[in-house]
Every structure is written in C-alpha cells, then in structure tokens.
Amino acid sequence: MGLRLLEPINPDHPMPFSRCGTLIPRIGDEPLVASAWERFVQDPSLDVAGVRSVVLASWQRSRSEAVDPARHSAPGAASDRIRRLQRQNRDFCDAARPALEGLRDVLQECGTLIMLCDAGGTILRIDGGSGVRSAGEGINLAAGGCWNEEVIGTNAIGTAIATRTPVQIHANEHFCLDVKRWTCAAAPIIDPLSGALLGVVDVSGVKETLHGHTLGLVLAAAKQIEGELARRDGALHERLLTKAIDSFIRYANDYVVLVDARGRVIRANGNAPLALEMHGVNLPKGIGTQLPGLNLALPDIDRTCQRPQWLCPEWLHPVKDHEGTLGTMLVIPLTARQNRPAISLPAAWTPSAESDAFGDIIGQSEILQATKARARRLAPLDLPVLLLGETGAGKELFARALHQASHRSLGPFVAVNCGALSRELLASELFGYVDGAFTGARRGGLPGKFEQAEGGTLFLDEIGEMPLDMQPHLLRVLQDGIVVRLGDTRERRVSVRVIAATNRDMQGEITARRFREDLYHRLCAVTLELPALRDRPGDIDAVVQHLNNKLARKYGCGPKQLDPAVHQALLSYRWPGNIRELQNAFEVMFALCEGDTIDSSQLPPAIASMVNNPLSIPPSKSMAFSAGSLEEMERQAILSAIADSHGNISMAARTLGISRSTLYVKLAGMRDRTANS
C-alpha cells in the first residue's frame, strides 16, 4: 500500500493549477495535488494532472536523489557546526539583518517563521513566535536544519536553490509527508558581483497561513539584501582601490591582478591576462569571479593560504588599511615565464568574440543592422564616441558592446549618469577626492570614476545634463589624460576610453550656451545615432520573442502565447520609451498572465488606450489627482511626471517646472515620510 496523506482530502475545491508553472499556488488545488502525489510516489509514470510544472520537476529531482517521501524531518547540525557556519557567513548575515527585521515587523502577527539560509540550504538565522518555532523544531525547521532538495525533497528553500528562482510551495506540494502541514515561500540571494548563489530568504508557516503576497514580500527582501551586499562591496572595493592605486602605478611594467578578500577579481592591468595565460590560467573577462584554486578568504592569506602550483608566495602583496585586510595584489614579475596546460574558467566568463559583443542587441531591421555594423567598425578605434538616441533606445547596451569589442575589453567598464547626481557629487564621483577635501569626505580619500576605469571604458550617460562649470574639468581630462582629485594638487595620469550618451539636441544646447562647443567636439570624435523602436517596427516581434523566452526562464514556466489583439497592439503602439518601455510593459503582462495566453486585459492602460483610440490623446496623469492634501497631490504629480518621463529625472523636473536638485530634495522627503509612516 502506498503512502497516504495525514489529513483527509476535501473535494469541494475548484480550479486546477495552470500548467505553465505558476509561481503562486492555489488552496483549491490541494485535493488534486494530494492525489497526484500519491500516484507519483507509487509510479512516476502515472498521470499527475493538476501539479504545477515547477513542483513536478522538483518531485522528479527528489525521486532521482532517492529522497524517502516518508521522511519526518530535515537533517540537523551540531551546535558547534552551526556556530562555525554563522561565523563563516557573518558578513552575509549582517547584510541581511535589516531586510529580515523588516519582514518580521510586517509578519509578526501572522504566525510565520522568517529564515536566512546559506547556498547549501542550511538555516543560519531564524525568527518567529515561540509557538510556530516549537512546531518548526519538530521537523528541524530551525537553525542548522538543512533543507536542500537532495535530503528533504521539494520545499521552497531547496527548490529556490535548485532553480535559482523565487518559488512558493504549499502543503501537499511538499515531497515529504510530515512537511505537508506547512506552506513556504523563498527567493534566492545572488552575489551582485559574481552572479553566484549566496543563499535564500524564506518565510514558512503552517499551511493555514498561506497568503498571496508572501512571495512578493520574500522577493523584495532578497532584492534588498542584494542591494545591501552591493553597497557594502562597493564601499570595500573603493577602499581597496584607494589603497592599491599607487601600487598599480609602481608595478606598471609587471603583470598585476587585484582581488578582494574573497578572492574575486576586481581589477587587472593590460598585461595581466597574457601573463596568467603563460602560467596556465585564463583570466575572466568580467570582474567578480575567483581565480582557480586561489582562496583568499582563508586566514593569513599573505603567506599561509593553500595556493595553486603556479602561484609563487612572493607574488602576493596583501592590501590593508586600519580596519584589516581588504584584499591582495597579485604581481607577476615581467621575467616570470612558464608554460603549463591552460585552466579555463566557466564558459559564462570566457571572453566573447568581437562578433558576439553585439549579440544582446536584438533585431534584424535594416536600420539596426546598419547601426551595429557602424558600431563594429568604431569599436577597435581608441577614440571617444558620442551615442545619440531617445530615452530607452539602448545607449548603455551599445556602450557595453563597444567596450567588449575593443582592445580594452579586459579592463573595467564604469558607468556614470551625469543627470542623476548633484554638481558636487558628480565632481567627486568623476575626479575623486583626498582626505579632508570637504565635510563628510571619506577618510583617506577616494579615487574617482576615471581612475576606476583605468585601462578600460568610462560611460558618461546623459552628458548633456553636466553643469556648465564642470565641463572645463572634463575637457582637461580628455585633452591631457590627467586627473586631479578634489582638494589635491597631484596630477594622476589615466588611460581611459570615454563613451558619452545623450538624448538632447546638442547643437541646440551649444547655441543656448548650456554646453561648451570645444567639449562637444572632444566627445564626438565619432558619433553613433541609435534608431528609435518606432523606426524599426519589424524588430518588435524579435524583441518580444527574446523577452518571452527570457521571462519564461526567469519565472520557471513555458513561453506565453499572444492573443492576436495583443500582438497587434504591440505592433501599433509607438513606444515613446523605446526598448526599455517594451521590456517593462511585457514583463508586467507576463507576470499578470495566469494562463498560457496573454490577452488584452493584461495590456497596460497607456498602450490599451492608444491602440483602442489612436487619434485621442490620453489624459495627463499629472491631472488625475485623488482627493487629499496638497502634499498628496504634489506626491502624485511627482510620481506621474517621473513615470511619464520613463525615469528620466531631468525630464521630469522640466515637466514639473522645478530644478533637478529641488526634485531630488522632494523625493528624499517622500522617502523619509514613507519610512516613518
């Protein structure tokens, strides 16, 4: 006799699951899933109708790992091992704390557990009321419990790790019998630098606590944690670069690779890839990956870490400040030469051929192909390039492709939005500063983006927004290749290719004396004009197909079909926000669609109204005020202006009739009021 569920099945439930792998389960499907599970554990070839594809795939993995469906609980860990894991993941846990506390505040009355797990599915931190914690301990849903699919079968933690996507697993969808009393939602946490899986954030409770918004809360928490990790990494890498920049100059004739305390590649000079190749190691094209066999996260990295054969101890130069070791500089002397079999890094990090650099720019229209062909010809030229195009037309995508197809591709690609920062912040961002340059300056100073982009490419987006009094300083860097940090007199020579971009009429800006003509001619040694999406409507189908497949992978389901009316709407709409607007609109439609076909009910209102009545002008969002205070009316006007300008702060400020700095002040006030409400 096969296994039976602990509770009787209630037949009074409608609505089977969608077969496309819907992210959120439905309570009404429990009887179907219960019956399907009983059939599956007896014979996986039997019909399992009503089971979401993400769940069925997990059941199949669980069975292939020989997980016992009658298992009562997850395996645990001894207290000393738990403490060791928590110490090893201390920085990860610290970065996650604000997000987890935010979840706790929202869910404190819901009878749920909030957990942070490592990449192997072991629970590092758990929070929740005593009642639900006691219930969780019965199945080892506690610190040290390992919830990897390989040992406990289908569950949100393990399935999120296996698929690297957010997932909600409810009641009978779990593979092991005693876990079927629970419901859980989990989202993976990805290293912002390397793309590696770091762990999972999970919310679990008894099955009666299922809520449709739980997965969204968990996903938001995971994104908040990733943002905090990126912020911390950025701060640490700034300190590391500040300390190491002089050494880069000192060892300019040698082969130099800079890695952080976790052994991730942060910077390399132009000679380093060739030198490492001589020693049998292929340097990754992108930053963030770890050199093979070089684990610098171990204690005493300067002399006692376990080193690969090719690495001489004297090549390692630790980089430290008053707070400890920040990373290390690998300096291979010019005379060191050996030939050994090459060790390749994962394919995702091997350098692309020049012809592949533009592969992410989708479309076969004649105008786009001509633009890409011109870009390929410009890429090898070590000259500034000015990209001209509307908002959302793909200027940064082209800038990255130009970088990847150039001889500077192994150097960094650094992007700065000149319209998103105040004058003071933009100056310190671009040129850097020394200790004491201004109130609030970081101790020890900070290299600017020009220094950070050494040997690579600096992308200056919205260059037309740069304040007039800053433009002479940029002109000097372009003319002489010399940077002077704020508060300093020392000149630092830099080798950087500059790619700038704007959606403004630059000749008009010059005539209005808002932009220097000599700087314009320095920036536009060559220009590349990007076509608007409405000028290449034949590419819309290809872009939509690309997005459809990409989102299917992201959400763990098959691609959606398009209702003919929706297809026509996408082709007819003029896309003032270009590719960016199409991407955002299609993802919303995809996420809202619960079946296999996107229909007109999922069209964003702006597109639906334009298509249904193409001769009408849609009412201005800024006039659609709801009843309320003047403060609320101002808030809605600001949000509407930003939405109408597709996130372009400068354009939104002009629409509102205020300066960009005033708009930033108002946005900061809105954030503060939201945080305190």
N, C-alpha and C positions, 0 to 999 in steps of 0.2 A: 504494500500500500504506500502511495506517495505521501509527501508532507502535506499537512493541512494548515490553514491559517488559524491563528489563535482566536479570532473573532468571527462570528457568522457574517455572511455576506448579505447586505441589504440590497434587494433587487430594484428598489424604487429610485433609480438614478438614470437620467437621460444622457445624451451627448457623448459619443465616443471621442477619443483623442484624435486630433489631426495627425495624419501620417507624416507630416513634414518635419517632425522633431521639434514641436513647440517647446519653448523654454519653460512655461509655467503649467503645472498640472491642473486638472480639474477634479474636484472632490467627487463629482458624479461618475467618474470613470473607475472608481475603486473596485466595483464588482467585476468589471471586465478584466482589469489588471490582475485581480486575485486569481481568476480562473486561468488566465493566460500564464501566470507564474507557475501554478500547479502543473499545467501541461508541460511547460518548458523544463522544469526540473526532472520530470519523468522522461520526456523525449523532446529535445530541442527542435526536432523536425516537424512537430505538430503546430497547428495554427496558433498564432499569438496575436490575433487581431485586437486592436484597441490599445496596443502598447506603443508609446512614443519611440521614435527611432533612436533617440539618444539613450533611452533606457534599455531598449532591446540590445543595442550594441554593447552596453555595459554588462548586461546579463551574459552575453556571449563571451566577453573577456573574462568575466568571473568564472564561468564554467571552464574556459580553457586553462585558467590558473588553478583548477581543481578546488575552488573555494567550497566549503561544506555549507549548503543552504540551511542546515540545522544549527550552525554555529551560534552560540548565545551572546558573545561579546567580542570586541576588538582586543588584540593583544596589548598588554601594557608594558611599562618600562620601570626599572628600579629607580628609587628616588635619586641616587647619585647620578644615574644616566640622565634623568630629567634635568637636574641642575646643570650638568655639563652641556646639554643641548641648549638650555636657556642662556648660559654664558656665551656659547658659540654664536648664538643668534641675538645677542644683546642689542646691537645697533638696529637690527630689523624690528625687534620688539619695541624699542624706544620710538622708532619712526611710526609704528602702527598705533601707539598708545592714544593719540588724540582722536583718530577715527574710531577706535574701539570704544572709547569713552562716549563719543557722540552716539554710536549705536546703542550703548547701554542706556543713555538718557532717553532715547526715543522709545526703546523697547522694554523699559524697566517694569512696566505693568503687564507685560504680555506673557510672562511665564516661559521665557526662552533663554537659551544659552548662547553666548557670543564667544567665538573661538578664533584663535590665530594658530595656524599650523605651518610647519616647515614644508619644504618641497617634497619630502617623503610622506607627508600626511600625518606626522606626529604632532599632537596638540601641545603647543608651547605655552599658551595662555588661555584661560577660560574664565568667564564671568557670568553670573546669573544668580537668581534667588536660591535659597537653601533647598527648597522643595524640588525644583527641577534639577538642581545639581545632584541631589541624592538619587533621583531617578536616573540621571545620566551615568552616575558611577556604576549602576547595575549592569551597564553594557560597556563600561570603560570609556564612556564619553567624558573623559577627564584628562587632566594634564598627564602627558606621557602615553596616552592611548594612540595607537597607530591605526588610521582609517584609510590606508591605501587600499585600492580595489583588489590588489593581489592577495590581501589577507582577510578582508571583511566584505568583499563584493561591492555591489552597487550602493553608493551613498554619495551625497553631494560633495563631500571633501575629496574622496577618491576619484570620483568621476570628473570633477573640475580639474584635478591634476592630470588625469589621463587624456582629457580633451583640450586642456588649456582654455576652456571657455566657461562662462558662468552657467550654473545649472541649478535647478530646484528638483529635489527628489522627495516624493510624498508617499508615506505609508506603504502600501503594497508594492510600490515600485522598488523598494529595497530588496536586495538579493537574499539576505539572511533573515531568518524567521523572527527572531526577537527584536530586530531593528524596525520591523514593520509598524510598530506603535508610534514611530517618530516621523516628523517632517523636517526637512533641512534644505537650506539654500546656501550656495557657496560660489565664490568668484576667485579666480587665480590672481596672484600678485606677480607682476612681471618686472624684472630689473630694467629700469628705463634706459640704461646704458648698453647692456649686452643683449637684452631680449631673453635672458634665461629666466626660468620659473623660480621664484624665491619662496613661494608658499601660497597659502589660501586663507581667506577670511570666511567664516561660516556662522550662520545663525540656525540653531536647531531647537525644536521643542516637541512635545507630544503632538500627535497628528491633528488634534483639535485646534491647534494654534496656527494652522495654515492661513496665510494671508497673501493676496496677490501682489502686494507691494514689497514683500520681504526681499525678493531677488533684486529689485531695484535699489533698495537700501544697501544690500550687501555689495552690489556692483559699485555704487557710489563710494562706499567705504574703501573698496580695493583701489579705486582711482585716486582717492585722497591719499592713501598710503603710498602709491606710486609717485604722486606729486611730491610728498614729503621726502621720499627717498631721492628723487631727482634734485630737490632743493639742497638736501644735505650733501649729495655727491658733488653738486655744482660748487658749493662752498668749500668742500675739501679739495676739489681739483683746482680751484682758484688759489688756495693756499699752497698747494703742491707746485703749481706753475710759477707762482711768485718766487718760491724758494729755488726752483730749478732753472729759471730763465737764464741766469748768469752762467750756470754750468753748461747750458746748451751752447752759449757763445764760446765758452772756454774750450769745449770739445768739438768745435765746429768742423774740424778736419777728421774726426773719428766718426764711428757709427753709434748713434745714440737712440735709445728707446726709453721713454719714461712710462712707468707703470705705477698704479696706485697701490694702496696697502693690501688690496685683494688680488693683486697681480693682473689687473685689467690694463690693457694698453691705452694710454692717454695721449701720447704724442710720440712722433718719431721724426728724425731729420731725414733729408732726402736720400742719404746714403745707406740708411739702416736696412731697408728691405734686401738690397743686394748682399750686404754683409751677412745677414742671417741666412740667406739662401746658400751662401758658401758653407755655412755650418749645418746645412740640412734642415732649416726651419723656414717655412713660408710665413711672412708677416701678414696678418689680416689687413684687408683694405680698410675696414671700418674700425673705429675705436670701440673699446668695451670688452673684447674677447681676451682670454687669458692665453699667454704663450704656452705651448705644450710642455707639460712637466714642470712648469715654474710656478710653484705655490708659495706666493709671498705672504699669504695670510698666516703662515705658521710663525711662532715666536722666534725672535732673534734672527730675522731674515737676513741681516747683514753677513752672517758667517755660518749659521748652523742649519739653515733650511735644507731640505732634501733637493738637491739640484740635478738637472739632467746632465748627461755626459758631456754635451757640447759646451756647457757653461762653466767658465773659469770663475772661481770665487772673487778674484781681484777685479772682475768686470763690474761687480755690483757696488753701487755707491748709494747708501741709504740717504733719503731726503727727510730731514727732521725740522720741527720747529719747537717752540716752548711747550706744546701740548703732546709731543711724541712723534713717532714715525708716521709720515704722510704717505710714503711710497719709496720707490727706489729708481735710480737711473742706471740702466744697463749700458755701459760704454765699452764697445768692442774696438780695440786699437786698430789703426789703419793697417798695421803689419800682420794682424792675425788672419791667417787663411787656412782653411781646411776644406776637404771635400767629403761629404757624407751623404747617405741616401736622404732624400727630402721627406720631411714630415708635413703633411698637409693639414690645415685646419678644416673645420666643417665647411661643406660646399657653400653654405649661406654667406660665408665671409671671404671667399676667394674673389680676387678682383675680376670684374666683368670686362669683357672685350669692349673696345670703343663702340662697336656697332650695337652693343646691348645697353649702353648708357641711356639711350633714349627710349628703351623698351616700355617704360612705365607711362609714356605719353601716348594715350590711346587714340586711334583714328587713322583712317586711310584716305581722307579727303585730299584733293589736290593741293589746297592752300596749306593744310597742316604738313603734308609731306614736303612741300617746298620750304616751309619754315624749319622743319627738322633737318633737311639737307643743308640749309644755310648754317644752322647751329653746329652741325658736324664739321663744317669747314672752319668755323670760328673757334671751335674747342681747342685745337692744338696751338693757336696763336696766344702768346702770353701778353694779351692786350686787354684793357678794360672793355667791358661790354655793357651797354645800356639796353635793358629789356623794357619794351613799351607794350602796354596792354591794359585792358579793363580789369577791375576787381574780379578775382576768382578765375582769371584766364589761365593760370598755371605758371606764373612767373617764377616762383620758387622751385617748382618742378623742373623747369628748363634750366634754372641756375645750377641745381644739383647735377643735372645731366651734363652740362658744360664742364663742371668740375670733374665729374667721373670720367669724362672722355679726354681730359687734359693730362699733361705730364705731371700735374700737381695732385693727381687723384689719391696718392698715398698720404698726402698732407691733410690737415683738418679742413672741414667746411664749416664756417662760422657765419650765422645769420643774425642780423640786427634790423629791427623795424624802427626806422628813424621817426615814424609818426606816432609811435606808442610810448615815447619817453619825453620827459620834460627836457629843456635845454641843458640844465645842469647834469641830469642823469645821463643824457646822451653823450656829453663830453667825457664824463668819467668812464662810460661804457666803451667808447671808441678808443680813447687815448690812455686810459688808466690813470692812476694817481699814486702819490707817495704818501708815506706816513705823515699825518697831520696836515694834509692838503686842505681839508675842510672839516667842519664839525660833523662828527659821525663817520669819518673815514676809517676804514678797517686798519687795525694796527699792522704795520709792515707794508701797507700799500697794496696795490692790486694792478696786474697787467691789464691793458685794455684789449679790445677785440682784435686790433691789428696785430698785437704781439701774440695773442692766442691763435691767430690764423697763420702764423709763420710757416712758410713753405707750402701753404695751401691757398684757399679761396675765401675772401670776405664778401658776403652778400649783403648789400645795403638796400633793403626794401623800403618803399615809399621815400625815396631820396628827395623828391620834390617837397617833402614836409620839413626838411632840415632848416633850422633857423639860419637867417642870413648871416648873423655874426659868427656862426660856427664854420661857415663854408670856407673861409681862408685857411683854417687849420687843416681841413680835409685836403684842400688844394695842395698844401705844402707836402703832405704825406705822399700824395700821388706824384708830385713833381720830383721830390728828392728821396723818397723811400725812407724817411726819418720820422720817428715818433718821439715826442717829448711828453712825459706824463704830467698831469696837473700837479702843480706845486714843486716841480723839478726843473733843473736846467740841463740835465744829462740827455744827450741825444742817443736814441736807440735805432739802429738800422733794421728795417724789416723787409722781407721779400714776400709779398702777398699779391695775388691777382684780385682785382676788385670787379665784381659784377653788381651793377645797380639796377633798380627797377622802379617804375613809376606808372601811375595811371593818369597823370596830369599832362596837359599840353605844355611842354617845357619851353617852347618858343614864346607862348603867352606869358609864362612865369618870368622869362627873361625880360620881355617887353615891360611887364609890370614891376620890374626891378625887385622881384622876390627871389630870384636865383641868379647867381653870377654866371656870366657868359663864359668866362675862362674856365670855370669849374665844369660847366656843361661840356665843353669841348674836350676836357681831360677825360671825362667819364664816358663819352660816346665816341671813343676811337672807332668802335663799330657798334651798330645798333641792330636789334632784332625785334621786330614787331610781331606780337602774338595775336593770332586771329581770335575774335570773339566766337562763342559757341554758335550764335545765331548765323554767323557767316560760314559755318560748316555743318549744317543740319544733318548731312549724311553721316556724320560721326556719332550722332546721338545713340543710334542702335548699338554700335560697338561699345560705347561708354556704358550704356545701361547693361549690356550683357556682361561686361567686365565687373561692374558693381554687383550684379545679381549673383555671379559666381563667388565673388569675394565675400559678400554678406552671407551666402549660404554656408560657406566655411566658418565664418565668424559665429553664426548662430546655431550651427550643428544641424542644418536641415538641407533639403534639396532646393535648387533654384526655383523661384516663383514664375508662374505664367502671368502674362499681362493681358487683361481684358482689352479687346480692340479699342474701346473708347479711351482707356488709359494710355495705350500706345499712341493713339492719335493726339492725345493731349500733350504728351511729352514731346512729340514732333512739332506741334503747333505753337507751343509756348516759346517766348522769345528769350528766356533765360538771361535776364539782366545781370544776375550774379554769376553767370557762366558755369564752368565745371564745378566750382565749389557749391553753388546753389543746387545743381543737379544731384551732386553727391548727397547733400544734406536732405533734399526732398525725397530721394529714392530710399535712403536708409529709414526715414520716418515711415514711408509707405510699406516697406518690407517688414519693419518691426510691428506695425499695426495689423498686418495681414495674418489672420489665424488659420486660413486655409491654404490652398495651393495656388490661388489666383488673386492677384491684386486687382481690385475693381475700383470704380470711380469714387466710392465712398472713402477710400484712403487717400485721394488726391488732396494735397494741401490747398486750403481755401484760395490762396492767391492764384494758383495755377488753374483750379476749377473755375473761378470767376472769369479769368481772362479767356479761357477756352470756351466757356458757355456763352459769353457775351464779348467777343473780341473787340467790338467797337467802343465798348464802355470803358471808362476809367475807374478802377476800383477806388472806393472811398479811402481817404488818407487815414492810416492807422492812428496818426497823431491826433485826429479829431474824435476818436472813439473813446472818449473818457467815460469812465463809470462814475456814479455818484460817489462823493467822498471829499476829503480835504484837498486843499491846494497842493499839499505835499504829495498826496497820492496821484493827483493829476500831473504834477511835474514828473513823478516817477514813471508813469505810463508814457508820457511824452518822450522821455529819455530812452526807455526801452524800445519804443516804437521806432524812434529815429535810428537807433543802433541796428535794429532788425532790418529796416528799410535800406540801410547802407551796407548790409551784409557784414557787419562787424567793423567797418572802417570808422575809427573814432574821429578822425579829422573830418570826414564827410558828414558824420552825424553832428559834430559840433557846428559845422556850417549850416546844416539844416535847421538846427535849433537857434542859430544866431548868437552863439557864445563861443568863447575861445576854447581850444583843446584843453588847456590847463584847467579852466573852470569846469569843463565836463569831467575831467579826472577827479577833481575835488568833490563834485556832486556824486560820482559813482562810489568814491570812498565812503561818503556819508551814507549812501544807500546800503553798502555792505555792513557798515557799523550798526545801522538800525536793524538790519536783518539778523545780525549776530546777537543783538541784545533783546530781540523780540521773543 
